[in-house]
Amino acid sequence: MEHHTKLALTAMRKILRTTERNSKALLNATGLSPSQLILMHVLEESGEQTAGYVAARMGITQATTTVLIQKLEVLGMVERRKGDADRRQAWLSLTPKGVQALAISPDGTHSRFHREFSALKDWEQMMIVAALERVAAMLGDTDQDAAAIVDATPNLASDV
């Protein structure tokens, strides 16, 4: 294998390994997946919101949001309230248990990446974005609606 190919594959493996470790640490500390934690952070930052708002902020589909919300409700982290003006609309908010889970959650991959990436100059950010998009295309990823969530929890279909 060519030297540069090995270096690129090693860098990708480091990213995956870090993501996996973060997901496991988060699951052990709070019982949550990164996707669930990010949904809760959106509610923490924005206050009570609709599922549509949360889906748009996270860059995920309404269906995925619904699954996340249902799991968080079962865990007692999020609660729904019917809208006053429109009873068909549901408003989401954190429960005290959800607020406590956020307080003890480890500083995740997303937070660290955001902090470090934001400190880069615009041209550096755009170079990294272009390179990552190119890598995704090289690996055959054609999903234009991929969410900005790095979730490496085992069995992603059930841990959304």
C-alpha positions in Angstrom: 0.0 0.0 0.0 1.3 3.5 -0.9 2.7 5.5 2.0 0.2 8.4 1.6 -2.7 6.0 1.5 -1.5 4.4 4.7 -1.3 7.8 6.4 -4.8 8.8 5.3 -6.3 5.5 6.4 -4.5 5.8 9.8 -5.9 9.3 10.3 -9.4 8.1 9.4 -9.0 5.2 11.9 -7.9 7.6 14.6 -11.1 9.7 14.0 -13.3 6.6 14.2 -11.6 5.3 17.3 -11.9 8.6 19.1 -15.6 8.7 18.1 -16.2 5.2 19.3 -14.4 5.9 22.7 -16.5 9.1 23.1 -19.7 7.3 22.4 -18.9 4.5 24.9 -17.9 7.1 27.6 -21.1 9.0 27.0 -23.2 5.8 27.2 -21.5 4.7 30.4 -21.8 8.2 32.1 -25.4 9.0 31.0 -27.0 6.1 29.1 -27.3 8.4 26.1 -26.1 8.2 22.5 -24.4 11.3 21.0 -27.5 12.0 18.9 -29.7 12.0 22.0 -27.3 14.3 23.8 -27.2 16.7 20.9 -31.0 16.8 20.8 -31.0 17.6 24.6 -28.3 20.4 24.0 -30.6 22.0 21.4 -33.4 22.1 24.0 -31.0 23.4 26.6 -29.9 26.2 24.4 -33.2 27.1 22.9 -35.7 26.3 25.6 -39.0 24.6 24.8 -39.2 23.9 21.1 -41.1 21.8 18.5 -39.8 18.6 17.0 -39.6 20.3 13.6 -37.3 23.0 15.0 -35.0 20.4 16.7 -34.9 18.4 13.4 -33.9 21.5 11.4 -31.2 22.5 14.0 -29.7 19.0 14.0 -30.0 18.5 10.3 -31.9 15.2 10.6 -35.3 14.1 9.4 -38.5 14.4 11.3 -38.7 10.6 11.5 -35.3 10.3 13.1 -36.2 13.1 15.5 -39.4 11.3 16.5 -37.4 8.2 17.3 -34.9 10.2 19.4 -37.7 11.9 21.3 -39.5 8.7 22.0 -36.4 7.1 23.5 -35.6 10.2 25.5 -39.2 10.3 26.9 -38.8 6.6 27.9 -35.6 7.5 29.7 -37.3 10.4 31.4 -35.0 13.0 29.9 -37.5 14.9 27.7 -41.2 15.6 28.0 -43.8 16.7 25.5 -46.6 19.2 26.0 -49.5 19.9 23.6 -49.6 23.3 22.2 -52.1 25.8 23.7 -53.1 27.4 20.3 -52.8 24.2 18.2 -53.3 21.0 20.1 -51.7 19.0 17.2 -48.4 20.7 17.9 -46.1 19.2 20.6 -43.6 21.2 22.5 -40.5 19.6 23.9 -38.6 20.4 27.0 -35.9 18.9 29.2 -37.0 17.3 32.5 -34.9 17.8 35.7 -33.4 14.3 35.0 -32.4 15.5 31.5 -30.8 18.7 32.9 -28.9 16.5 35.4 -27.7 14.2 32.6 -26.4 17.2 30.6 -24.5 18.4 33.7 -22.6 15.1 34.1 -22.1 14.3 30.4 -18.5 14.2 29.3 -17.1 16.8 26.9 -17.8 15.0 23.7 -16.2 14.8 20.3 -18.6 17.3 18.9 -17.8 19.9 21.5 -14.1 19.5 21.2 -14.2 19.5 17.4 -16.4 22.6 17.4 -14.1 24.5 19.8 -10.9 23.6 17.8 -12.5 24.0 14.3 -14.0 27.4 15.2 -10.5 28.6 16.2 -9.2 28.0 12.7 -9.2 30.7 10.0 -12.0 30.6 7.5 -9.7 29.3 4.7 -8.5 26.5 6.9 -12.1 25.5 7.8 -13.0 25.4 4.1 -10.0 23.3 3.2 -10.9 20.8 5.9 -14.5 20.7 4.8 -13.5 20.2 1.1 -11.1 17.4 2.0 -13.7 15.6 4.2 -16.4 15.9 1.5 -13.9 14.5 -1.0 -13.1 11.6 1.3 -16.8 10.9 1.8 -17.3 10.9 -2.0 -14.3 8.6 -2.5 -15.8 6.1 -0.1 -19.1 6.2 -2.1 -21.2 8.3 0.3 -23.9 9.9 -1.9 -26.2 10.8 1.0 -26.7 14.5 0.7 -28.9 14.6 3.8 -26.4 13.3 6.2 -26.6 14.9 9.7 -23.8 16.7 11.3 -23.7 14.1 14.1 -20.8 11.7 14.7 -22.5 8.8 16.4 -20.5 5.6 16.7 -22.7 3.8 19.2 -23.1 0.1 18.6 -26.2 -0.9 16.6 -27.1 2.6 15.4 -30.5 1.6 14.2 -31.6 1.0 17.8 -29.5 3.7 19.4 -30.6 6.7 17.4 
